[in-house]
Amino acid sequence: ILKFMIDPIIGDDETGYLDLRTQRPDHELPDDLVVISDIQRPWNVCSGRPEGNCRNIWEKIWRSWIWVDSHGDSDLAEWFVKIDADSFLFPENMKRYVVDKGWSSNEHHYFGHILMHHTHNAEPMIAGAAVFFSRATLKAAANIFREFENTVESHNGEMKRQSDHVKCKDLLTDQEEFITSVCLKQHLGVEAYPVLDETGQELVIVGEIEDVLLWNRTEQGEWWYWKNKPKKHPKTGKDDMHHCCGDLPIAFHGYKDSQWFFKLENELYSEEVSDEGDSWKKYQWRNPTVTEKYFDRVRHAMKEAANIG
């Protein structure tokens, strides 16, 4: 099941804005596109924010999960992922990962690329590039989020019935990762789980793959990406945890230009891609030697995994 969740307001200053809650577009919307019509804060009308993008991501996220549960999708699948529009997903590798773990969708699981750089009153959280939930966690989270509907914050920041000390709540913010982790820990006791391979290498990549392959903790120091992540592998004892990248990746992130998706599809799946255009053929990796060497490993690992079944 694939759903594209969008805000009810579409358009821009140049072309004008269309409110899909009250106005019909010129063309029929695709069946897999969902308008989150009960969003209370228009993204294009910001109090004190002249740039015209309020980045009201958190409200869109929690209302989307309620929609998924209320419309029955939570009974049609076992595992769920919130993935950004600029992320490339390997669904078969995600399936292999949960099968290898022996996890059940009836258990609570919340997993992906873990971030630990917030230290004050914060829980480790999953980066928003690709956030995974079991069915049990999704359903429980939706019930938590339903409680927000009576305590929604207004677009100018005034609270209706919420106190400042409450951390799991509706809020005008783009920090959906932080509040998701707080809600799951506070109400369910569910903690963020890092998606790593058996050697401790990352499988959900939060940057463009050709760049992240060159990231080095020793050389770069403890910036937010590395901060508070454990270095030493619990089994091998080596100081090489959380580096890039495992050979069965689950997601790459950071490709704002969709032509890169066709480039990745061509590299890792087939010479034939689903796009009718060919502009992606002109695209080149910034670090071609390192990147192609990694892709060779990925292709080999995916072929071996498919043969095993």
Salt bridges, closest charged atoms under 4 A:
ASP7 OD1 - LYS60 NZ 3.47
ASP19 OD1 - ARG21 NE 2.97
ASP38 OD2 - ARG63 NH1 3.41
GLU51 OE2 - ARG49 NE 2.60
GLU59 OE1 - ARG41 NH1 2.78
GLU59 OE2 - ARG63 NE 2.69
ASP69 OD1 - LYS139 NZ 3.39
ASP69 OD2 - ARG146 NH2 2.84
ASP73 OD2 - LYS3 NZ 3.22
ASP75 OD1 - LYS139 NZ 3.01
ASP84 OD1 - LYS82 NZ 2.69
ASP86 OD1 - HIS253 ND1 3.27
ASP86 OD2 - LYS256 NZ 2.77
GLU107 OE1 - HIS109 NE2 2.85
GLU123 OE1 - LYS185 NZ 3.54
GLU149 OE2 - ARG63 NH1 3.69
GLU153 OE1 - ARG41 NH2 3.50
ASP170 OD2 - ARG41 NH2 2.36
ASP174 OD2 - ARG55 NE 3.08
GLU176 OE2 - LYS82 NZ 3.19
GLU191 OE2 - LYS185 NZ 3.08
GLU202 OE1 - HIS113 ND1 3.33
GLU202 OE2 - LYS229 NZ 3.68
GLU202 OE2 - HIS242 ND1 2.81
GLU208 OE1 - ARG286 NH2 3.28
GLU210 OE2 - ARG286 NH2 3.35
ASP211 OD2 - ARG286 NH2 2.63
GLU222 OE2 - ARG217 NE 2.81
ASP247 OD1 - ARG297 NH2 2.69
GLU267 OE1 - ARG299 NH1 3.49
GLU292 OE1 - ARG299 NH2 4.00
ASP296 OD1 - ARG299 NH2 2.47
